Amino acid sequence: MQFAKRLESLQFNVFADMDRAKSLARAQGQNVIDLSLGSSDLPAAAHITDAIAHSLSDSSTHGYLLFNGTRTFREAAACWYEQKFGISVNPETEVLPLIGSQEGTAHMPLAVMNPGDFALLLDPGYPSHAGGVYLAGGQIYPMPILAENQFLPVFEDIPMPVLAQSKMMVLSYPHNPTTAIAPLAFFEKAVAFCRQHDLVLVHDFPYVDLVFDDAAGAVDGARAASSDIEKNRKLMAPSIFQADRDKSVAIEFFTLSKSYSMGGFRVGYAIGNSQLIAALRQIKATVDFNQYLGILNGAVSALTGPQDTVRSSVETFKKRRDSFVSALQNIGWEVPIPPATMYVWAKLPQPWTSDSIKFCTQLVESTGVAASPGAGFGKSGEGYVRFALVEPPEILTVAASKIAEFLN
C-alpha cells in the first residue's frame, strides 16, 4: 500500500513520541508525573459548563451548525476583543469560529500558499505551524529565536531569495515553548516588514491572558483601553492589531483552551483581515462543519460572563511557576523565571545539552517525570526542555526532587 509523500514530513511529533514514552513508563510500573503537555488541569467555570448542560436538552442544538448559526458566538468574540484591546471588530466579516486555534494555524497555509512557496516560522515553535505548511506543499524557512535576542526573530537575517518566494509569516507571543513576550514595537516592525514584502502575517495568540503581573518591561506599553483592566493595572501581551489597526495584512488566532480551561471542548476563533477570514472560511467549509452549538453556548458564557476564574487561573499558574522554579534552583538547575504562559523553558545541564530527546526519554523511564524535548519544537530548541505547569505545587516539588535524583 502506498501513501502520499506529504506524510513523510509529518512523521516526527513531539507530543506523540512522548505519549509513547509515557505509556512505556507506566507499563513498567512508573507513577507518571506528566509535565509534557500544556493541557490545563483546572476545571472550566460552572457558568460555562451549566450553559453547555442546558443546551443538551434543547433538541434544536443537535443538528449541523453552519456559519450563520454561529452569529451569537462571533458577536461575543468581537465584543470580548474590543473590550480588551479597544479595537472594533466586525463579527460578520472579521471573525471565524474554529475547532481550536490549531485548526486555524494548520489550515491557513492551504488558503494562502501554493506548492513550493515559503512560510517563515519561529524556531523553536509550535509543531502544528509547520504541519500545516507541509500539508499545503510549502517550504519552511525557520527563523531562529535565541535567548540573546529575547527570543525574537531577526528579520534582516532572512535571505532575499527566500523572501521572494515567501507568502506568510507565523508569529506567536507569548511564546510556546520559550515563554517570551514580544513588545508592541516588535509587532510594529513585523507588520511593516510583511507589508513591504507582501506577506500574510499570522499571529497565534493562545496565551493572551496568561501573563504574570511581574512581567514588567516585557510588554512595552501594551495595556488595553478597557477601564476594568486599567483599573486593575494588569499587564497585557499586545495583539497584532495594535500594530495593524486597519487589519491590512494580519489574522490572529484565539482559543478558550488556556484562559478558560476548555481544551477538551475544542473551541477557538480567528479575528482578522476580511479577505483572509473569507479564504480560511472556504477551507473550513470544505473540511468540516462547526462544533456542537452547545459548546459555543458555553464559549459565549465564558467570553461574556465573569472573568474571575481567568484571573484565578493566572494566579494559580504563577504560584506553580514560582514553586517549580524555586525547586529547580534548589537542586542547582538555574532557570529563568517565565513572564507568561504555563511553561518553564529550561536550558539542559551537561551532559544533556545536545540530546533533549534522550534526556526526556530516560527521565520518564527512570523517574516517571515526563517533559517535552526542546528538539521537538525545532532545531533551535535543541539543548532545552519544556515543563508544563499542570500539577499543583506539591507535585511539582516532588518532580523536582526526582529530577535531582536523575541528574545525580
C-alpha positions in Angstrom: 0.0 0.0 0.0 1.4 3.4 -1.0 0.7 6.7 0.9 1.1 10.3 0.0 4.6 11.7 0.2 3.3 14.6 2.4 3.1 12.1 5.3 6.9 11.9 5.3 7.2 15.4 6.7 4.7 14.6 9.5 6.4 11.5 11.0 8.0 13.3 13.9 5.6 14.8 16.5 6.9 15.7 19.9 3.6 15.0 21.7 3.0 11.6 20.0 6.6 10.5 20.8 6.4 11.5 24.4 3.0 9.8 24.7 4.6 6.5 23.7 7.4 7.1 26.2 4.9 7.8 28.9 2.9 4.6 28.1 6.1 2.5 28.3 7.0 4.0 31.6 3.5 3.3 33.0 3.7 -0.3 31.7 7.0 -0.7 33.7 5.3 0.5 36.9 6.2 4.2 37.0 3.8 6.6 38.5 4.0 9.3 35.8 4.0 13.0 36.6 3.1 14.3 33.2 4.6 17.8 32.6 4.9 17.2 28.9 1.5 18.5 27.6 0.1 22.0 28.1 -3.4 20.8 28.9 -4.7 22.7 31.9 -5.8 20.5 34.8 -8.0 23.3 36.1 -11.8 22.9 35.6 -13.9 25.1 33.4 -16.1 27.5 35.4 -19.5 26.4 36.5 -21.3 29.1 34.4 -19.6 27.7 31.3 -20.5 24.0 31.9 -24.0 25.0 33.0 -24.6 26.7 29.6 -23.4 23.5 27.8 -25.5 21.3 30.1 -28.6 23.4 29.5 -28.1 23.1 25.7 -28.2 19.3 25.8 -31.9 19.1 26.5 -32.6 21.6 23.6 -33.1 19.4 20.5 -32.6 22.5 18.3 -28.9 22.4 19.2 -28.4 18.8 18.0 -28.1 19.4 14.2 -25.3 20.5 11.9 -24.1 24.1 12.7 -23.3 26.3 9.7 -21.7 29.8 9.7 -24.9 31.8 10.1 -25.8 29.7 13.2 -22.6 31.0 14.9 -23.5 34.6 14.9 -24.1 34.9 18.7 -20.6 33.4 19.3 -19.0 35.7 16.7 -20.6 38.7 18.3 -19.3 37.6 21.8 -15.8 37.2 20.4 -15.8 40.6 18.7 -17.2 42.2 21.9 -14.6 40.5 24.1 -11.8 41.6 21.8 -13.0 45.2 21.6 -13.3 45.4 25.4 -9.8 44.0 25.9 -7.9 45.9 23.2 -10.1 48.9 22.3 -10.2 48.0 18.6 -13.5 47.4 16.8 -14.2 44.1 15.0 -17.0 43.2 12.5 -18.5 39.9 13.7 -19.8 39.2 10.1 -16.6 39.6 8.1 -13.7 39.6 10.6 -14.5 36.7 12.9 -14.5 32.9 12.2 -15.2 30.2 14.7 -12.6 27.4 14.8 -12.2 24.0 16.4 -9.3 25.3 18.5 -6.7 27.7 17.2 -4.7 24.8 16.0 -7.3 24.3 13.2 -6.6 27.8 12.1 -2.9 27.6 12.0 -2.9 24.2 10.3 -5.5 25.3 7.6 -4.3 28.8 7.0 -1.4 27.7 4.6 -4.0 25.9 2.4 -5.6 29.3 1.9 -2.6 31.4 1.0 0.2 29.1 -0.2 0.9 27.3 -3.4 3.3 24.3 -3.6 6.9 25.4 -3.3 6.1 28.7 -1.5 7.9 29.5 1.7 6.4 30.2 5.1 8.6 32.0 7.7 8.2 30.2 11.0 9.7 30.6 14.5 12.3 28.1 15.5 11.6 26.8 18.1 7.8 27.0 17.5 4.6 25.1 17.9 4.6 21.9 15.8 1.2 22.4 14.0 2.6 25.6 12.4 5.0 23.5 10.4 2.5 20.7 9.8 0.0 23.0 8.0 2.7 24.3 5.7 3.8 20.7 4.8 0.1 19.7 4.1 0.0 22.7 1.7 3.1 21.5 -0.1 5.0 24.5 1.1 8.6 25.0 2.2 9.7 26.3 5.7 12.3 28.8 6.4 13.0 28.6 10.2 13.6 31.9 11.9 15.9 31.1 14.8 14.8 32.8 18.1 17.6 32.9 20.6 18.0 33.9 24.2 20.4 36.7 23.3 17.7 38.2 21.1 15.0 37.9 23.8 13.6 35.0 21.7 12.6 37.3 18.9 13.5 36.6 15.2 15.9 38.8 13.3 14.1 39.7 10.0 17.3 41.1 8.5 18.8 37.6 8.5 16.1 36.2 6.1 17.7 35.7 2.7 16.2 37.7 -0.2 15.7 34.7 -2.4 13.6 33.1 0.4 11.6 36.3 0.8 10.9 36.4 -2.9 9.2 33.0 -2.6 7.5 33.6 0.8 3.8 34.0 1.3 3.3 34.1 5.1 5.0 34.6 8.4 3.8 33.0 11.6 4.4 34.6 15.0 3.1 33.5 18.4 3.7 35.6 21.6 3.5 34.9 24.5 5.6 32.2 23.0 5.3 28.4 23.4 7.8 27.0 24.3 10.2 29.8 25.3 7.5 31.8 27.4 8.8 35.1 25.8 6.6 38.1 25.3 7.0 40.3 22.2 6.8 44.0 22.8 4.4 46.2 20.7 7.4 47.8 19.0 8.4 44.3 17.6 4.9 43.8 16.2 5.0 47.2 14.6 8.3 46.2 12.9 6.8 42.8 11.9 3.7 44.5 10.3 5.9 46.9 8.4 8.1 44.0 7.2 5.1 42.0 6.0 3.6 45.0 4.2 6.9 45.6 2.5 7.3 42.0 1.3 3.6 41.3 0.6 3.4 38.6 3.3 0.3 37.4 5.3 1.1 37.8 9.0 -0.4 35.1 11.2 -0.3 35.6 14.9 -1.2 32.6 17.1 -2.4 34.0 20.4 -3.5 31.2 22.8 -1.8 32.7 25.9 -3.4 36.2 25.6 -4.4 36.1 29.2 -1.6 34.1 30.8 0.8 37.0 31.5 2.1 37.3 35.1 1.9 40.6 36.9 5.7 40.7 37.5 6.4 40.7 33.7 7.2 44.5 33.8 9.4 45.6 30.9 8.4 42.6 28.7 5.1 44.1 27.4 6.2 47.6 26.3 3.2 49.7 26.9 0.6 47.2 25.6 -2.1 48.0 28.1 -5.7 47.7 27.0 -8.2 50.6 26.8 -10.6 48.7 28.9 -11.3 50.6 32.1 -11.6 47.4 34.1 -8.2 46.2 33.0 -6.7 49.7 33.5 -8.2 49.9 37.0 -6.6 46.6 38.0 -3.4 47.6 36.2 -3.0 44.2 34.7 -0.1 43.8 32.3 -1.1 42.5 28.9 0.6 41.0 25.9 -0.1 43.0 22.8 -2.4 42.0 20.0 -1.1 42.1 16.4 -3.9 44.6 15.6 -2.5 47.2 17.9 0.2 47.3 15.2 -2.1 46.6 12.2 -5.2 48.6 13.2 -6.7 48.6 9.8 -6.2 44.8 9.6 -4.3 45.2 6.3 -2.1 42.0 6.5 -2.8 40.1 9.6 -5.0 37.4 11.1 -4.9 36.4 14.8 -6.0 33.1 16.3 -7.5 32.7 19.8 -8.5 29.7 21.9 -10.6 29.1 25.0 -8.3 26.2 26.0 -5.9 28.1 28.2 -7.8 31.1 29.6 -11.0 29.2 30.3 -9.7 25.6 30.7 -11.8 24.4 27.8 -9.1 22.4 26.0 -11.2 19.3 25.5 -14.1 21.3 24.2 -12.1 22.4 21.1 -13.3 25.9 20.6 -11.4 28.9 19.3 -11.8 31.6 16.7 -9.9 33.8 14.2 -10.1 37.6 14.0 -8.5 39.4 11.1 -8.4 40.9 7.6 -11.8 40.2 6.0 -10.2 38.6 2.9 -8.1 36.3 5.0 -11.2 35.3 7.1 -13.2 34.6 3.9 -10.4 32.5 2.5 -10.0 30.4 5.7 -13.8 30.0 5.8 -13.6 28.4 2.3 -11.1 25.9 3.5 -13.1 25.2 6.7 -16.3 24.7 4.8 -14.6 22.0 2.7 -13.1 20.2 5.7 -15.8 20.3 8.4 -18.9 22.0 9.9 -18.6 23.8 13.2 -18.6 22.1 16.6 -21.8 21.4 18.6 -23.8 24.6 19.3 -24.0 23.7 23.0 -20.2 24.1 23.2 -20.4 27.5 21.5 -23.1 28.4 24.0 -20.6 27.6 26.8 -18.0 29.7 25.0 -20.3 32.6 24.8 -20.9 32.3 28.5 -17.1 32.2 29.0 -16.4 35.4 26.9 -19.4 37.4 28.3 -19.6 36.1 31.8 -17.5 36.8 35.0 -13.7 36.8 34.3 -12.8 36.0 37.9 -11.8 32.4 37.0 -9.4 33.7 34.3 -7.6 35.9 36.9 -7.6 33.0 39.4 -6.1 30.6 36.8 -3.3 33.1 36.1 -2.6 33.4 39.8 -2.6 29.6 40.1 0.0 29.2 37.3 2.1 32.0 38.8 2.2 30.1 42.2 3.1 26.9 40.4 5.8 28.7 38.4 7.4 30.2 41.5 7.3 26.8 43.3 8.8 24.8 40.5 11.5 27.4 39.5 12.5 27.6 43.2 12.6 23.8 43.5 14.8 23.5 40.3 17.1 26.3 41.6 17.4 24.5 44.9 18.7 21.4 43.1 21.2 23.5 41.2 19.4 23.9 37.9 19.3 27.6 37.2 16.3 28.5 35.0 14.9 31.9 34.1 11.5 33.0 35.6 8.9 32.8 32.8 7.0 36.1 32.3 4.0 34.3 30.7 2.3 31.0 29.6 2.0 27.8 31.6 5.6 26.5 30.9 9.1 26.6 32.2 11.7 26.6 29.4 15.0 25.3 30.8 18.4 25.0 29.3 19.7 21.5 29.8 22.7 20.9 32.0 25.7 18.8 31.0 26.0 16.2 29.6 22.5 16.6 28.0 22.9 19.8 26.1 22.8 18.2 22.7 20.2 15.5 23.1 17.0 16.7 24.6 15.0 13.7 23.3 17.3 11.2 25.1 17.1 13.3 28.2 13.3 13.3 28.2 13.0 9.6 27.3 15.4 8.5 30.0 13.9 10.9 32.6 10.4 9.4 32.2 11.8 5.9 32.1 13.8 6.4 35.3 11.6 8.7 37.4 8.2 8.9 35.8 8.6 12.7 35.2 7.5 13.5 31.7 8.7 16.7 29.9 8.9 17.8 26.3 12.2 17.8 24.5 13.2 21.1 23.0 14.2 19.5 19.8 10.6 18.6 19.2 9.9 22.3 18.7 12.6 22.9 16.1 16.4 22.8 15.6 16.9 25.9 17.8 15.1 24.2 20.6 17.8 21.6 21.0 19.5 21.9 24.3 16.3 22.9 26.1 13.4 21.1 27.8 9.9 22.4 28.4 8.0 21.6 31.6 4.2 22.3 31.7 2.9 23.6 35.0 -0.2 21.4 35.0 0.2 19.9 38.5 -0.1 21.6 41.9 3.0 22.9 43.7 3.4 19.9 46.0 3.6 17.6 42.9 5.9 19.9 41.1 8.2 19.8 44.1 8.2 16.0 44.1 9.0 16.2 40.3 12.0 18.4 41.0 13.3 16.0 43.6 13.0 13.2 41.2 14.8 15.2 38.5 17.6 15.8 41.1 18.0 12.1 41.6 18.2 11.6 37.9 20.8 14.3 37.3 22.9 12.9 40.1 
